[in-house]
């Protein structure tokens, strides 16, 4: 034991008391019967290299050594040697004391389950005369060292804290930005607790606009990222700063509906936009990784992309809603064969019916007539604002439709291949179709910081916009429309488009759906959700109904 540390056994619980300026006032480990010993002092007495599965006693002893040494404040280099990756573990363990400013810790283990040992931490964080208790739970896993055969802790940053990663660190300091009270368009407060999907959005809004909102920074323990564009995530507040109020374009009622809707499906995202203004009304995700895929995702959007393809074909005069369309079961183009869902075909169909029934081949048959490999990319950028530098107020991906020829162009026409979108992009595309012109999505008003918003080169021609809306209305209301079932409970002026995007090594397609009702447009994706109307459709319908 370190100098100045007293050891005792009280009621079967091993206590370590540290005095003076030493790190770690005490730690508790039930059942521990001896103090931590530096592994370098016992090397001569180590048994021969063992192999095979770990015993329960080996798991228990390895966990005891590591947790005791960590809580006791033993030198980080020594504690790290009790893991299978000392080089990676040492700076993280050292940072717990030096950067996170943890002054003492109580670590209490639970019962091991196999090689996993859960534990709770109750620590005191001290910084510039302020202190506060910090409690959380984590777990470690014990494995056998490959070369030594010794039981070691399988190193991962999550051992120290469940939210830690290789690219983040724990830091206690004056906050990088003042706290904010984010409110919706009507003044209702928006919190991470009530609207979990907004967590990363609120963190970034604070980083960008905390000072502009009139606040002053406090003292916080936060997770900071090696990527400067990623906002810090507050874990503990030691001293409150002055909170500024930040008004957003969100609508709390619609946001609540979006949060509930995505909970019904795993890996689901939804976004809603006001067509007349571009204001973002709601954004929600239900993902295991907590990532804001609604604004940052990059996936093929399936047949929802036919909104842009149809606009381009009609602008070029190559088709119109009432003109005949060749909806064959399949089509071979430039060496690639494309099929309709379940190989369906339509006889004597119009382009509007092919759109409403999501006939892939009717679109691909028209490729050669465009005589321009960049036609779809140009339409997406010049009319729908895709790929421009969107400045929404937080980080977002603005969509991508690269120029393509041959079979890749055919895939793009039906929303596959190299096209990359997220649900905010698709909600904006639908909003452009509904309004007739692109309004860049925003989540905070432009007046807040005077940022320059993206502008499309031109609006949709009035006749094309009207025809496009009519075909979307047909898709949402006709007996054969692929979106009719999902949209059946909505009134008002409504239209939609379904999509199913095939993904390599994925048994079921991603379910996409986008639609509008009056002055609200929304889009959703459910990964591996199948047909667009089955999974993503109900999500969009629920959000539109709330709006």
ChimeraX attribute file (.defattr): number of C-alpha atoms within 10 A of each C-alpha:
attribute: neighborCount
match mode: 1-to-1
recipient: residues
	/A:1	15
	/A:2	12
	/A:3	8
	/A:4	12
	/A:5	15
	/A:6	13
	/A:7	15
	/A:8	14
	/A:9	13
	/A:10	8
	/A:11	8
	/A:12	12
	/A:13	14
	/A:14	19
	/A:15	22
	/A:16	23
	/A:17	16
	/A:18	21
	/A:19	14
	/A:20	8
	/A:21	9
	/A:22	17
	/A:23	19
	/A:24	24
	/A:25	21
	/A:26	23
	/A:27	25
	/A:28	21
	/A:29	23
	/A:30	15
	/A:31	14
	/A:32	18
	/A:33	14
	/A:34	15
	/A:35	17
	/A:36	19
	/A:37	15
	/A:38	17
	/A:39	14
	/A:40	9
	/A:41	9
	/A:42	9
	/A:43	9
	/A:44	8
	/A:45	7
	/A:46	11
	/A:47	9
	/A:48	9
	/A:49	11
	/A:50	15
	/A:51	13
	/A:52	7
	/A:53	10
	/A:54	17
	/A:55	12
	/A:56	12
	/A:57	10
	/A:58	18
	/A:59	23
	/A:60	20
	/A:61	15
	/A:62	20
	/A:63	28
	/A:64	22
	/A:65	22
	/A:66	22
	/A:67	23
	/A:68	27
	/A:69	24
	/A:70	25
	/A:71	25
	/A:72	28
	/A:73	25
	/A:74	23
	/A:75	15
	/A:76	20
	/A:77	15
	/A:78	18
	/A:79	25
	/A:80	26
	/A:81	19
	/A:82	25
	/A:83	25
	/A:84	21
	/A:85	16
	/A:86	16
	/A:87	12
	/A:88	15
	/A:89	23
	/A:90	18
	/A:91	15
	/A:92	24
	/A:93	22
	/A:94	19
	/A:95	17
	/A:96	22
	/A:97	20
	/A:98	15
	/A:99	16
	/A:100	22
	/A:101	20
	/A:102	26
	/A:103	22
	/A:104	23
	/A:105	24
	/A:106	23
	/A:107	24
	/A:108	17
	/A:109	23
	/A:110	14
	/A:111	10
	/A:112	17
	/A:113	11
	/A:114	12
	/A:115	19
	/A:116	19
	/A:117	19
	/A:118	17
	/A:119	20
	/A:120	15
	/A:121	20
	/A:122	16
	/A:123	22
	/A:124	18
	/A:125	24
	/A:126	18
	/A:127	19
	/A:128	9
	/A:129	6
	/A:130	10
	/A:131	16
	/A:132	15
	/A:133	15
	/A:134	17
	/A:135	14
	/A:136	12
	/A:137	16
	/A:138	16
	/A:139	18
	/A:140	21
	/A:141	21
	/A:142	24
	/A:143	21
	/A:144	21
	/A:145	19
	/A:146	13
	/A:147	9
	/A:148	13
	/A:149	16
	/A:150	23
	/A:151	24
	/A:152	26
	/A:153	27
	/A:154	18
	/A:155	20
	/A:156	20
	/A:157	18
	/A:158	14
	/A:159	22
	/A:160	21
	/A:161	17
	/A:162	13
	/A:163	15
	/A:164	18
	/A:165	15
	/A:166	12
	/A:167	11
	/A:168	19
	/A:169	22
	/A:170	25
	/A:171	23
	/A:172	25
	/A:173	16
	/A:174	19
	/A:175	22
	/A:176	17
	/A:177	22
	/A:178	25
	/A:179	27
	/A:180	27
	/A:181	18
	/A:182	23
	/A:183	19
	/A:184	21
	/A:185	16
	/A:186	12
	/A:187	15
	/A:188	15
	/A:189	15
	/A:190	23
	/A:191	15
	/A:192	13
	/A:193	9
	/A:194	14
	/A:195	17
	/A:196	18
	/A:197	27
	/A:198	22
	/A:199	19
	/A:200	19
	/A:201	20
	/A:202	21
	/A:203	21
	/A:204	21
	/A:205	24
	/A:206	25
	/A:207	21
	/A:208	17
	/A:209	22
	/A:210	26
	/A:211	17
	/A:212	15
	/A:213	21
	/A:214	15
	/A:215	21
	/A:216	17
	/A:217	19
	/A:218	19
	/A:219	21
	/A:220	24
	/A:221	26
	/A:222	23
	/A:223	21
	/A:224	20
	/A:225	18
	/A:226	10
	/A:227	10
	/A:228	8
	/A:229	10
	/A:230	15
	/A:231	22
	/A:232	25
	/A:233	20
	/A:234	17
	/A:235	15
	/A:236	17
	/A:237	20
	/A:238	23
	/A:239	16
	/A:240	14
	/A:241	19
	/A:242	14
	/A:243	19
	/A:244	20
	/A:245	18
	/A:246	24
	/A:247	22
	/A:248	23
	/A:249	21
	/A:250	26
	/A:251	23
	/A:252	21
	/A:253	15
	/A:254	20
	/A:255	27
	/A:256	19
	/A:257	20
	/A:258	31
	/A:259	24
	/A:260	18
	/A:261	24
	/A:262	28
	/A:263	16
	/A:264	14
	/A:265	20
	/A:266	15
	/A:267	20
	/A:268	29
	/A:269	35
	/A:270	34
	/A:271	30
	/A:272	38
	/A:273	33
	/A:274	27
	/A:275	29
	/A:276	16
	/A:277	15
	/A:278	24
	/A:279	25
	/A:280	27
	/A:281	28
	/A:282	30
	/A:283	31
	/A:284	29
	/A:285	31
	/A:286	26
	/A:287	18
	/A:288	9
	/A:289	9
	/A:290	14
	/A:291	17
	/A:292	21
	/A:293	25
	/A:294	29
	/A:295	26
	/A:296	18
	/A:297	20
	/A:298	18
	/A:299	23
	/A:300	28
	/A:301	31
	/A:302	28
	/A:303	27
	/A:304	27
	/A:305	26
	/A:306	23
	/A:307	25
	/A:308	25
	/A:309	22
	/A:310	25
	/A:311	25
	/A:312	23
	/A:313	21
	/A:314	19
	/A:315	17
	/A:316	13
	/A:317	11
	/A:318	14
	/A:319	20
	/A:320	20
	/A:321	19
	/A:322	12
	/A:323	12
	/A:324	17
	/A:325	25
	/A:326	21
	/A:327	26
	/A:328	18
	/A:329	18
	/A:330	20
	/A:331	18
	/A:332	14
	/A:333	18
	/A:334	12
	/A:335	9
	/A:336	12
	/A:337	13
	/A:338	19
	/A:339	16
	/A:340	18
	/A:341	15
	/A:342	7
	/A:343	11
	/A:344	13
	/A:345	21
	/A:346	16
	/A:347	10
	/A:348	10
	/A:349	16
	/A:350	20
	/A:351	22
	/A:352	24
	/A:353	24
	/A:354	24
	/A:355	27
	/A:356	26
	/A:357	23
	/A:358	26
	/A:359	28
	/A:360	28
	/A:361	25
	/A:362	26
	/A:363	23
	/A:364	23
	/A:365	18
	/A:366	17
	/A:367	20
	/A:368	12
	/A:369	10
	/A:370	15
	/A:371	9
	/A:372	13
	/A:373	17
	/A:374	15
	/A:375	18
	/A:376	24
	/A:377	22
	/A:378	18
	/A:379	22
	/A:380	25
	/A:381	20
	/A:382	19
	/A:383	24
	/A:384	31
	/A:385	28
	/A:386	27
	/A:387	20
	/A:388	19
	/A:389	16
	/A:390	21
	/A:391	20
	/A:392	23
	/A:393	21
	/A:394	18
	/A:395	16
	/A:396	19
	/A:397	23
	/A:398	24
	/A:399	28
	/A:400	21
	/A:401	22
	/A:402	18
	/A:403	17
	/A:404	20
	/A:405	14
	/A:406	14
	/A:407	17
	/A:408	18
	/A:409	26
	/A:410	27
	/A:411	22
	/A:412	28
	/A:413	25
	/A:414	30
	/A:415	29
	/A:416	22
	/A:417	22
	/A:418	17
	/A:419	25
	/A:420	22
	/A:421	26
	/A:422	28
	/A:423	31
	/A:424	31
	/A:425	32
	/A:426	33
	/A:427	30
	/A:428	30
	/A:429	31
	/A:430	34
	/A:431	31
	/A:432	25
	/A:433	28
	/A:434	28
	/A:435	21
	/A:436	24
	/A:437	24
	/A:438	29
	/A:439	25
	/A:440	28
	/A:441	28
	/A:442	23
	/A:443	23
	/A:444	23
	/A:445	15
	/A:446	14
	/A:447	7
	/A:448	14
	/A:449	12
	/A:450	8
	/A:451	12
	/A:452	10
	/A:453	15
	/A:454	18
	/A:455	19
	/A:456	17
	/A:457	13
	/A:458	15
	/A:459	19
	/A:460	22
	/A:461	14
	/A:462	11
	/A:463	11
	/A:464	21
	/A:465	20
	/A:466	16
	/A:467	19
	/A:468	27
	/A:469	22
	/A:470	18
	/A:471	24
	/A:472	28
	/A:473	23
	/A:474	25
	/A:475	30
	/A:476	27
	/A:477	21
	/A:478	15
	/A:479	12
	/A:480	14
	/A:481	23
	/A:482	26
	/A:483	32
	/A:484	23
	/A:485	18
	/A:486	24
	/A:487	26
	/A:488	12
	/A:489	11
	/A:490	14
	/A:491	10
	/A:492	9
	/A:493	11
	/A:494	25
	/A:495	26
	/A:496	35
	/A:497	33
	/A:498	35
	/A:499	30
	/A:500	31
	/A:501	26
	/A:502	20
	/A:503	16
	/A:504	7
	/A:505	6
	/A:506	10
	/A:507	10
	/A:508	16
	/A:509	20
	/A:510	26
	/A:511	28
	/A:512	37
	/A:513	35
	/A:514	36
	/A:515	32
	/A:516	32
	/A:517	21
	/A:518	15
	/A:519	18
	/A:520	25
	/A:521	34
	/A:522	35
	/A:523	36
	/A:524	38
	/A:525	35
	/A:526	29
	/A:527	24
	/A:528	21
	/A:529	22
	/A:530	20
	/A:531	22
	/A:532	29
	/A:533	26
	/A:534	19
	/A:535	25
	/A:536	32
	/A:537	30
	/A:538	22
	/A:539	32
	/A:540	33
	/A:541	27
	/A:542	21
	/A:543	29
	/A:544	25
	/A:545	15
	/A:546	13
	/A:547	20
